[in-house]
């Protein structure tokens, strides 16, 4: 018998119950959670009362106001752009004339067609990193919306980590008043990050319930053919006519915030706020520009015909067949040979899918008249002669004449026509 047990028998003490290791682990875990929660509440209380001197310095360089709700305090900066304000080559007054039906096409969501442009919330975030994991925080949330004819931007600033919950709670209440929201690459980054932050702060995510227009994807579809990349800065420069000059590069923004946390001097954040403000305004300007391309109201110069060709494809993909056909018909008359050919090619395939053989054949014949060596038109007409008119001899004659014009070319199309000729010769009984 152990000495401890003997002493307990002599003194009459009851032996201690042996604690289950699993129960001990759970107890330790509960204690740790309680300690973390208590520490967090203390930090929240500490963060709710910033140094008055630092607060005055922040207000001098970044004029704004401290906001407070049930979850704490945060700082916000607001700007109001009048209708006469120009952003690049667009006027704020023009932002309001955006076609909502066109926006519904861009978003692939018909619900937007019944909304008003003033129902929209334009959103862009600045973060502590490029990951959407739990360690990344959106320290600056830029928001934009219309109040009458004025475009208002409001930037929510997390001066220190404990203010994040109050900031997100404000965003939650504002989003409840809106019908949809607009981002640039938000589906891949901003929305996922904010969703994570809402969960981490035990708050409901309102963005998950709103229709979302991510402008990155329609920008790639409509403008990708003439842009070296699809970054917002590139689009601003080449499409919106906006030159930012000494704008802060995106990779430097997280480090600026970390400097702010160490020193709390607003000079580190001035460029970040300006960068975020321009991003938010550009969202509204870009939405307007893309909607013009979809509706056909945009610039119709020779250099921009490719944009309208891409819009026609988008309309057809969104089952707006009549609108897409109308655009393609217009572009068939283009003075630019490549645009005209591509419009005829796409329209013919659309008519073929709808079994409008008369219209499709007429387009293929027009394409061959414009270019006797057009392999696409030759191949489609050969299919028509062989399978619809049941005239393989006529198809063979067409293929042979086209191949003669392609004798010096080494292309995949020529190889396909050669294979078709061989097959047609066998079908026609020719050696």
C-alpha positions as a printed NumPy array, in Angstrom:
array([[   0.   ,    0.   ,    0.   ],
       [   1.293,    3.423,   -0.889],
       [   2.304,    5.793,    1.927],
       [  -0.341,    8.325,    0.826],
       [  -3.065,    5.673,    1.141],
       [  -1.847,    4.634,    4.639],
       [  -1.931,    8.244,    5.871],
       [  -5.452,    8.68 ,    4.51 ],
       [  -6.576,    5.554,    6.412],
       [  -5.018,    6.775,    9.684],
       [  -6.519,   10.286,    9.375],
       [  -9.836,    9.062,    8.067],
       [  -9.631,   11.112,    4.839],
       [ -11.425,    9.897,    1.767],
       [  -9.156,    9.086,   -1.15 ],
       [  -9.254,   11.554,   -4.059],
       [ -11.167,   10.409,   -7.105],
       [  -8.925,    9.766,  -10.053],
       [  -9.679,   12.324,  -12.775],
       [ -10.317,   11.048,  -16.256],
       [  -7.524,   12.304,  -18.599],
       [ -10.134,   13.308,  -21.208],
       [ -12.036,   15.308,  -18.602],
       [  -8.789,   17.006,  -17.566],
       [  -8.071,   17.916,  -21.21 ],
       [ -11.55 ,   19.401,  -21.635],
       [ -11.164,   21.394,  -18.418],
       [  -7.845,   22.796,  -19.577],
       [  -9.361,   23.699,  -22.94 ],
       [ -12.276,   25.522,  -21.302],
       [  -9.866,   27.491,  -19.149],
       [  -7.806,   28.492,  -22.181],
       [ -10.91 ,   29.606,  -24.123],
       [ -12.078,   31.652,  -21.143],
       [  -8.654,   33.269,  -20.856],
       [  -8.603,   34.16 ,  -24.557],
       [ -12.139,   35.574,  -24.418],
       [ -11.377,   37.608,  -21.304],
       [  -8.203,   38.942,  -22.879],
       [ -10.086,   39.871,  -26.026],
       [ -12.683,   41.804,  -24.06 ],
       [  -9.912,   43.651,  -22.242],
       [  -8.295,   44.556,  -25.572],
       [ -11.659,   45.766,  -26.875],
       [ -12.024,   48.035,  -23.875],
       [  -8.487,   49.294,  -24.245],
       [  -8.951,   49.901,  -27.964],
       [ -12.106,   51.897,  -27.438],
       [ -10.17 ,   54.817,  -26.008],
       [  -7.361,   55.874,  -28.383],
       [  -4.672,   58.356,  -27.424],
       [  -6.184,   61.882,  -27.864],
       [  -2.978,   63.261,  -29.433],
       [  -2.84 ,   60.46 ,  -32.008],
       [  -6.553,   60.88 ,  -32.722],
       [  -6.094,   64.586,  -33.462],
       [  -3.171,   63.833,  -35.773],
       [  -5.258,   61.28 ,  -37.675],
       [  -8.113,   63.758,  -38.109],
       [  -5.707,   66.381,  -39.453],
       [  -4.272,   64.248,  -42.262],
       [  -7.335,   62.043,  -42.859],
       [ -10.383,   64.126,  -41.913],
       [ -13.144,   61.852,  -40.698],
       [ -15.033,   60.822,  -37.626],
       [ -15.062,   58.153,  -34.989],
       [ -18.142,   55.944,  -35.146],
       [ -19.508,   53.813,  -32.361],
       [ -21.97 ,   50.943,  -32.126],
       [ -22.756,   48.197,  -29.643],
       [ -19.564,   46.345,  -30.626],
       [ -17.142,   49.211,  -30.141],
       [ -15.601,   52.055,  -32.115],
       [ -13.815,   52.566,  -35.428],
       [ -12.777,   55.42 ,  -37.691],
       [ -14.402,   56.411,  -40.992],
       [ -13.525,   58.835,  -43.776],
       [ -16.238,   60.094,  -46.119],
       [ -16.2  ,   61.915,  -49.453],
       [ -19.071,   63.138,  -51.623],
       [ -18.531,   63.425,  -55.378],
       [ -20.864,   65.856,  -57.103],
       [ -22.477,   64.978,  -60.458],
       [ -20.058,   67.36 ,  -62.194],
       [ -16.983,   65.497,  -60.885],
       [ -14.887,   63.752,  -63.554],
       [ -13.23 ,   60.402,  -62.948],
       [ -10.938,   59.825,  -65.911],
       [ -13.061,   60.21 ,  -69.029],
       [ -16.372,   59.736,  -67.235],
       [ -18.567,   62.117,  -65.305],
       [ -20.264,   61.068,  -62.05 ],
       [ -23.594,   62.161,  -63.502],
       [ -23.169,   59.475,  -66.179],
       [ -22.767,   56.768,  -63.54 ],
       [ -26.46 ,   57.088,  -62.757],
       [ -27.511,   56.34 ,  -66.335],
       [ -26.194,   52.777,  -66.18 ],
       [ -28.546,   50.262,  -67.798],
       [ -29.593,   47.785,  -65.103],
       [ -30.631,   45.187,  -67.658],
       [ -27.1  ,   45.328,  -69.039],
       [ -25.73 ,   44.903,  -65.501],
       [ -27.877,   41.796,  -65.109],
       [ -26.235,   40.422,  -68.256],
       [ -22.775,   41.234,  -66.91 ],
       [ -23.561,   39.556,  -63.589],
       [ -25.443,   36.632,  -65.097],
       [ -28.232,   37.38 ,  -62.609],
       [ -31.648,   38.506,  -63.942],
       [ -32.626,   39.883,  -60.508],
       [ -30.509,   42.99 ,  -61.107],
       [ -32.683,   44.081,  -64.045],
       [ -35.539,   45.098,  -61.724],
       [ -33.312,   47.135,  -59.394],
       [ -32.198,   50.753,  -59.395],
       [ -28.6  ,   51.89 ,  -59.633],
       [ -29.051,   53.509,  -56.2  ],
       [ -29.618,   50.026,  -54.739],
       [ -25.977,   49.155,  -55.39 ],
       [ -23.079,   49.051,  -52.946],
       [ -19.584,   49.312,  -54.406],
       [ -17.015,   47.543,  -52.241],
       [ -13.228,   47.234,  -52.14 ],
       [ -10.948,   46.149,  -49.288],
       [  -7.349,   46.697,  -48.253],
       [  -5.962,   43.785,  -46.278],
       [  -2.993,   42.579,  -44.263],
       [  -2.197,   39.92 ,  -46.877],
       [  -3.308,   38.167,  -50.032],
       [  -4.606,   35.044,  -48.315],
       [  -8.241,   34.566,  -47.321],
       [  -7.229,   32.54 ,  -44.267],
       [  -8.079,   33.383,  -40.678],
       [  -4.882,   35.391,  -40.196],
       [  -5.736,   38.014,  -42.82 ],
       [  -7.731,   41.087,  -41.786],
       [  -9.519,   43.673,  -43.928],
       [  -8.265,   46.758,  -42.108],
       [  -9.832,   49.206,  -44.597],
       [ -13.225,   48.633,  -46.216],
       [ -14.058,   51.106,  -48.97 ],
       [ -17.759,   51.546,  -49.743],
       [ -19.565,   53.611,  -52.347],
       [ -23.202,   54.304,  -53.155],
       [ -25.493,   56.955,  -54.559],
       [ -27.414,   59.441,  -52.465],
       [ -29.571,   61.257,  -54.982],
       [ -27.19 ,   62.314,  -57.751],
       [ -24.138,   62.36 ,  -55.459],
       [ -21.725,   59.462,  -55.265],
       [ -20.686,   58.922,  -51.656],
       [ -17.622,   56.969,  -50.547],
       [ -17.139,   55.893,  -46.955],
       [ -13.99 ,   54.138,  -45.802],
       [ -14.144,   52.057,  -42.622],
       [ -10.77 ,   51.956,  -40.881],
       [  -9.739,   49.419,  -38.251],
       [  -7.275,   51.468,  -36.198],
       [  -6.359,   48.354,  -34.227],
       [  -7.488,   44.75 ,  -34.347],
       [ -10.051,   45.069,  -31.523],
       [ -12.031,   47.545,  -33.682],
       [ -12.657,   44.984,  -36.423],
       [ -15.933,   43.701,  -34.988],
       [ -17.488,   47.154,  -34.754],
       [ -16.397,   47.886,  -38.315],
       [ -17.924,   44.667,  -39.657],
       [ -21.122,   45.274,  -37.718],
       [ -21.472,   48.669,  -39.414],
       [ -20.938,   47.054,  -42.839],
       [ -23.591,   44.47 ,  -41.954],
       [ -26.21 ,   47.121,  -41.197],
       [ -25.386,   49.151,  -44.302],
       [ -25.518,   46.1  ,  -46.588],
       [ -29.012,   45.284,  -45.314],
       [ -30.234,   48.505,  -46.961],
       [ -28.824,   47.599,  -50.397],
       [ -30.102,   45.361,  -53.166],
       [ -26.811,   44.237,  -54.715],
       [ -23.091,   44.913,  -54.466],
       [ -20.24 ,   45.374,  -56.93 ],
       [ -16.574,   44.36 ,  -56.623],
       [ -13.535,   43.731,  -58.773],
       [ -12.245,   40.195,  -58.199],
       [ -14.505,   40.029,  -55.172],
       [ -15.641,   36.452,  -55.812],
       [ -12.103,   35.145,  -55.49 ],
       [ -10.911,   37.408,  -52.679],
       [ -12.892,   40.176,  -50.967],
       [ -16.128,   38.245,  -50.388],
       [ -14.362,   35.123,  -49.129],
       [ -12.161,   37.147,  -46.802],
       [ -15.056,   39.159,  -45.369],
       [ -17.077,   35.984,  -44.928],
       [ -14.226,   34.542,  -42.87 ],
       [ -13.971,   37.707,  -40.792],
       [ -17.736,   37.732,  -40.12 ],
       [ -17.499,   34.147,  -38.886],
       [ -14.436,   34.871,  -36.741],
       [ -16.3  ,   37.76 ,  -35.13 ],
       [ -19.515,   35.752,  -34.659],
       [ -21.516,   38.051,  -36.91 ],
       [ -24.018,   37.285,  -39.651],
       [ -22.638,   37.723,  -43.185],
       [ -25.104,   39.936,  -45.125],
       [ -23.156,   39.801,  -48.4  ],
       [ -23.982,   36.121,  -48.864],
       [ -27.638,   37.09 ,  -49.413],
       [ -27.086,   39.86 ,  -51.999],
       [ -26.676,   39.531,  -55.79 ],
       [ -23.021,   40.064,  -56.622],
       [ -21.565,   41.706,  -59.721],
       [ -17.853,   40.93 ,  -59.97 ],
       [ -16.562,   43.212,  -62.731],
       [ -13.348,   41.239,  -63.279],
       [ -15.002,   38.482,  -65.301],
       [ -17.021,   40.655,  -67.744],
       [ -13.956,   42.895,  -68.102],
       [ -11.933,   39.911,  -69.276],
       [ -14.677,   38.849,  -71.67 ],
       [ -15.363,   42.257,  -73.195],
       [ -11.977,   43.955,  -73.043],
       [  -9.448,   41.146,  -72.675],
       [  -8.76 ,   41.069,  -76.426],
       [  -7.066,   44.497,  -76.283],
       [  -5.628,   44.663,  -72.757],
       [  -2.288,   43.216,  -71.714],
       [  -3.849,   42.14 ,  -68.401],
       [  -7.074,   42.551,  -66.46 ],
       [  -5.778,   44.453,  -63.419],
       [  -7.925,   47.378,  -62.349],
       [  -5.043,   49.815,  -62.822],
       [  -4.611,   48.675,  -66.428],
       [  -8.336,   49.04 ,  -67.108],
       [  -8.322,   52.519,  -65.591],
       [  -5.439,   53.641,  -67.776],
       [  -6.527,   52.191,  -71.115],
       [ -10.316,   52.244,  -70.784],
       [ -11.336,   54.877,  -68.233],
       [  -8.577,   57.334,  -69.093],
       [  -7.442,   57.631,  -65.464],
       [  -3.768,   58.177,  -64.64 ],
       [  -3.051,   57.699,  -60.939],
       [   0.487,   59.029,  -61.057],
       [   2.304,   58.261,  -57.804],
       [  -0.232,   55.7  ,  -56.613],
       [   0.986,   53.274,  -53.965],
       [   1.612,   49.736,  -55.318],
       [  -0.677,   47.056,  -53.918],
       [   2.133,   44.934,  -52.486],
       [   3.204,   47.816,  -50.21 ],
       [  -0.198,   48.347,  -48.574],
       [   0.013,   45.607,  -45.879],
       [   3.402,   46.895,  -44.732],
       [   1.996,   50.42 ,  -44.457],
       [  -0.669,   49.151,  -42.068],
       [   1.871,   47.301,  -39.958],
       [   3.861,   50.551,  -39.699],
       [   0.675,   52.3  ,  -38.635],
       [   0.157,   49.719,  -35.872],
       [   3.699,   50.291,  -34.606],
       [   3.793,   54.089,  -34.775],
       [   0.162,   55.242,  -35.23 ],
       [   1.221,   58.032,  -37.569],
       [  -1.341,   58.715,  -40.31 ],
       [   1.326,   59.578,  -42.877],
       [   1.668,   55.835,  -43.463],
       [  -2.017,   55.561,  -44.375],
       [  -2.734,   58.644,  -46.503],
       [  -1.703,   56.961,  -49.773],
       [  -3.595,   53.795,  -48.818],
       [  -6.828,   55.738,  -48.285],
       [  -6.415,   57.56 ,  -51.6  ],
       [  -5.74 ,   54.27 ,  -53.409],
       [  -8.834,   52.653,  -51.916],
       [ -11.023,   55.686,  -52.674],
       [ -10.049,   55.64 ,  -56.356],
       [ -10.704,   51.9  ,  -56.536],
       [ -14.257,   52.348,  -55.265],
       [ -15.053,   55.189,  -57.679],
       [ -13.55 ,   53.211,  -60.568],
       [ -15.974,   50.361,  -59.864],
       [ -18.932,   52.605,  -60.636],
       [ -17.235,   54.096,  -63.704],
       [ -16.309,   50.663,  -65.059],
       [ -19.819,   49.299,  -64.489],
       [ -21.16 ,   52.182,  -66.566],
       [ -18.6  ,   51.609,  -69.36 ],
       [ -19.257,   47.87 ,  -69.616],
       [ -23.02 ,   48.384,  -69.638],
       [ -22.619,   50.762,  -72.605],
       [ -20.802,   48.057,  -74.546],
       [ -23.585,   45.57 ,  -73.856],
       [ -26.344,   47.971,  -74.888],
       [ -24.418,   49.159,  -77.939],
       [ -24.236,   52.749,  -76.716],
       [ -20.482,   52.758,  -76.332],
       [ -17.902,   54.027,  -78.794],
       [ -18.293,   52.248,  -82.146],
       [ -14.977,   53.159,  -83.702],
       [ -12.991,   50.615,  -85.649],
       [ -10.733,   50.068,  -82.642],
       [ -13.703,   49.289,  -80.396],
       [ -15.6  ,   46.923,  -82.697],
       [ -13.881,   44.017,  -80.979],
       [ -15.548,   45.056,  -77.7  ],
       [ -18.997,   44.869,  -79.292],
       [ -18.146,   41.532,  -80.885],
       [ -17.281,   40.167,  -77.445],
       [ -20.532,   41.64 ,  -76.104],
       [ -22.493,   39.772,  -78.758],
       [ -20.912,   36.51 ,  -77.647],
       [ -21.735,   37.325,  -74.016],
       [ -25.36 ,   38.096,  -74.857],
       [ -25.748,   34.798,  -76.683],
       [ -24.125,   32.931,  -73.79 ],
       [ -26.634,   34.618,  -71.449],
       [ -29.479,   33.377,  -73.714],
       [ -30.133,   36.901,  -75.02 ],
       [ -30.168,   35.48 ,  -78.531],
       [ -32.048,   38.247,  -80.284],
       [ -29.843,   40.974,  -78.824],
       [ -26.731,   38.98 ,  -79.683],
       [ -27.908,   38.374,  -83.252],
       [ -28.692,   42.043,  -83.717],
       [ -25.171,   43.014,  -82.688],
       [ -23.635,   40.412,  -84.975],
       [ -25.744,   41.58 ,  -87.922],
       [ -24.463,   45.12 ,  -87.407],
       [ -20.857,   43.945,  -87.211],
       [ -21.172,   41.89 ,  -90.403],
       [ -21.148,   45.225,  -92.241],
       [ -17.922,   46.329,  -90.559],
       [ -15.178,   47.815,  -92.725],
       [ -12.668,   45.831,  -90.695],
       [ -12.255,   42.461,  -92.529],
       [ -11.369,   40.494,  -89.404],
       [ -14.323,   41.85 ,  -87.43 ],
       [ -16.715,   41.286,  -90.332],
       [ -15.507,   37.712,  -90.837],
       [ -15.682,   36.837,  -87.151],
       [ -19.187,   38.311,  -86.89 ],
       [ -20.345,   36.238,  -89.872],
       [ -18.689,   33.131,  -88.454],
       [ -20.347,   33.469,  -85.048],
       [ -23.729,   34.398,  -86.509],
       [ -23.646,   31.462,  -88.929],
       [ -22.918,   29.008,  -86.124],
       [ -25.764,   30.475,  -84.093],
       [ -28.143,   30.144,  -87.058],
       [ -26.882,   26.616,  -87.671],
       [ -27.657,   25.687,  -84.076],
       [ -31.179,   27.055,  -84.56 ],
       [ -31.455,   25.118,  -87.869],
       [ -31.844,   28.327,  -89.852],
       [ -30.014,   26.754,  -92.78 ],
       [ -30.987,   29.397,  -95.317],
       [ -29.425,   32.196,  -93.274],
       [ -26.338,   30.157,  -92.372],
       [ -25.651,   29.098,  -95.98 ],
       [ -26.011,   32.697,  -97.174],
       [ -23.36 ,   33.8  ,  -94.662],
       [ -20.94 ,   31.012,  -95.659],
       [ -21.322,   31.984,  -99.295],
       [ -20.657,   35.64 ,  -98.423],
       [ -17.515,   34.608,  -96.568],
       [ -16.235,   32.637,  -99.566],
       [ -16.938,   35.545, -101.887],
       [ -14.882,   37.803,  -99.621],
       [ -12.088,   35.212,  -99.331],
       [ -12.039,   32.191, -101.636],
       [  -9.542,   30.495,  -99.3  ],
       [ -11.741,   30.754,  -96.196],
       [ -11.387,   27.256,  -94.747],
       [ -14.177,   27.642,  -92.197],
       [ -16.767,   28.683,  -94.789],
       [ -15.581,   25.972,  -97.194],
       [ -15.829,   23.255,  -94.569],
       [ -19.3  ,   24.32 ,  -93.39 ],
       [ -20.626,   24.568,  -96.951],
       [ -19.134,   21.171,  -97.789],
       [ -20.991,   19.69 ,  -94.797],
       [ -24.173,   21.309,  -96.065],
       [ -23.781,   19.991,  -99.613],
       [ -22.917,   16.484,  -98.44 ],
       [ -25.398,   15.932,  -95.609],
       [ -28.298,   18.294,  -96.374],
       [ -28.369,   18.587, -100.153],
       [ -27.037,   15.034, -100.514],
       [ -24.544,   16.266, -103.137],
       [ -21.122,   14.85 , -102.214],
       [ -19.817,   15.652, -105.715],
       [ -20.591,   19.34 , -105.165],
       [ -18.929,   19.207, -101.758],
       [ -15.838,   17.54 , -103.266],
       [ -15.567,   20.189, -105.98 ],
       [ -15.715,   22.978, -103.389],
       [ -13.076,   21.364, -101.165],
       [ -10.71 ,   20.723, -104.075],
       [ -10.956,   24.32 , -105.33 ],
       [ -10.227,   25.669, -101.867],
       [  -7.265,   23.313, -101.387],
       [  -5.699,   24.592, -104.601],
       [  -5.62 ,   28.064, -103.067],
       [  -4.065,   26.651,  -99.899],
       [  -1.341,   24.637, -101.613],
       [   1.452,   26.712, -100.089],
       [   0.019,   26.868,  -96.571],
       [   0.733,   24.473,  -93.731],
       [  -2.251,   24.76 ,  -91.434],
       [  -4.498,   22.517,  -89.378],
       [  -7.438,   23.721,  -91.454],
       [  -5.707,   22.574,  -94.652],
       [  -5.095,   19.177,  -93.067],
       [  -8.783,   18.878,  -92.18 ],
       [  -9.821,   19.777,  -95.72 ],
       [  -7.343,   17.243,  -97.116],
       [  -8.858,   14.537,  -94.94 ],
       [ -12.363,   15.592,  -96.028],
       [ -11.327,   15.461,  -99.699],
       [  -9.992,   11.917,  -99.265],
       [ -13.192,   10.799,  -97.602],
       [ -15.397,   12.479, -100.227],
       [ -13.396,   10.887, -103.076],
       [ -14.092,    7.45 , -101.616],
       [ -17.763,    8.313, -101.177],
       [ -18.008,    9.518, -104.785],
       [ -16.178,    6.445, -106.06 ],
       [ -13.176,    8.379, -107.401],
       [  -9.664,    6.913, -107.259]])
